[in-house]
Amino acid sequence: MRAHWPIKLVEIGVFLAIVIAGFGSAVVQLWNLLMPDLFGLHTINFWQALGLIALSWILFGGLGRFRMPGYSSNWRQRMAERYERMTPEQREELRKALESRCGRRPADPKSGS
């Protein structure tokens, strides 16, 4: 099962390239459709659109929930607390689901690993 990680890495790379190309194209089209007529601005190209996306993510906190006020970044602790609230049947069901997805048994949150 461990030999599949290069394939997953390529799949993730292709997915990210498609998403970036899609967002970049959408920004180019929307900018060039609206901004010159509304505000008299120049049209932009694809790379300028990607720059605008990156700048907006930096300025407006585009990392989503990871930057929300009050959101704890300690996900391991939250998951361990969730695990503690589960019944033994729910824990076993979770273990089986993770094992079928990942191909290996997950670590016990109590062990700290």
Secondary structure in CASP SS format (residue, H / E / C, confidence):
PFRMAT SS
TARGET T0000
AUTHOR 0000-0000-0000
METHOD secondary structure of the structure
MODEL  1
M C 1.00
R H 1.00
A H 1.00
H H 1.00
W H 1.00
P H 1.00
I H 1.00
K H 1.00
L H 1.00
V H 1.00
E H 1.00
I H 1.00
G H 1.00
V H 1.00
F H 1.00
L H 1.00
A H 1.00
I H 1.00
V H 1.00
I H 1.00
A H 1.00
G H 1.00
F H 1.00
G H 1.00
S H 1.00
A H 1.00
V H 1.00
V H 1.00
Q H 1.00
L H 1.00
W H 1.00
N H 1.00
L H 1.00
L H 1.00
M H 1.00
P H 1.00
D H 1.00
L H 1.00
F H 1.00
G C 1.00
L C 1.00
H C 1.00
T C 1.00
I C 1.00
N C 1.00
F H 1.00
W H 1.00
Q H 1.00
A H 1.00
L H 1.00
G H 1.00
L H 1.00
I H 1.00
A H 1.00
L H 1.00
S H 1.00
W H 1.00
I H 1.00
L H 1.00
F H 1.00
G C 1.00
G C 1.00
L C 1.00
G H 1.00
R H 1.00
F H 1.00
R H 1.00
M C 1.00
P C 1.00
G C 1.00
Y C 1.00
S C 1.00
S C 1.00
N C 1.00
W H 1.00
R H 1.00
Q H 1.00
R H 1.00
M H 1.00
A H 1.00
E H 1.00
R H 1.00
Y H 1.00
E H 1.00
R H 1.00
M C 1.00
T C 1.00
P H 1.00
E H 1.00
Q H 1.00
R H 1.00
E H 1.00
E H 1.00
L H 1.00
R H 1.00
K H 1.00
A H 1.00
L H 1.00
E H 1.00
S H 1.00
R H 1.00
C H 1.00
G C 1.00
R C 1.00
R C 1.00
P C 1.00
A C 1.00
D C 1.00
P H 1.00
K H 1.00
S H 1.00
G C 1.00
S C 1.00
END
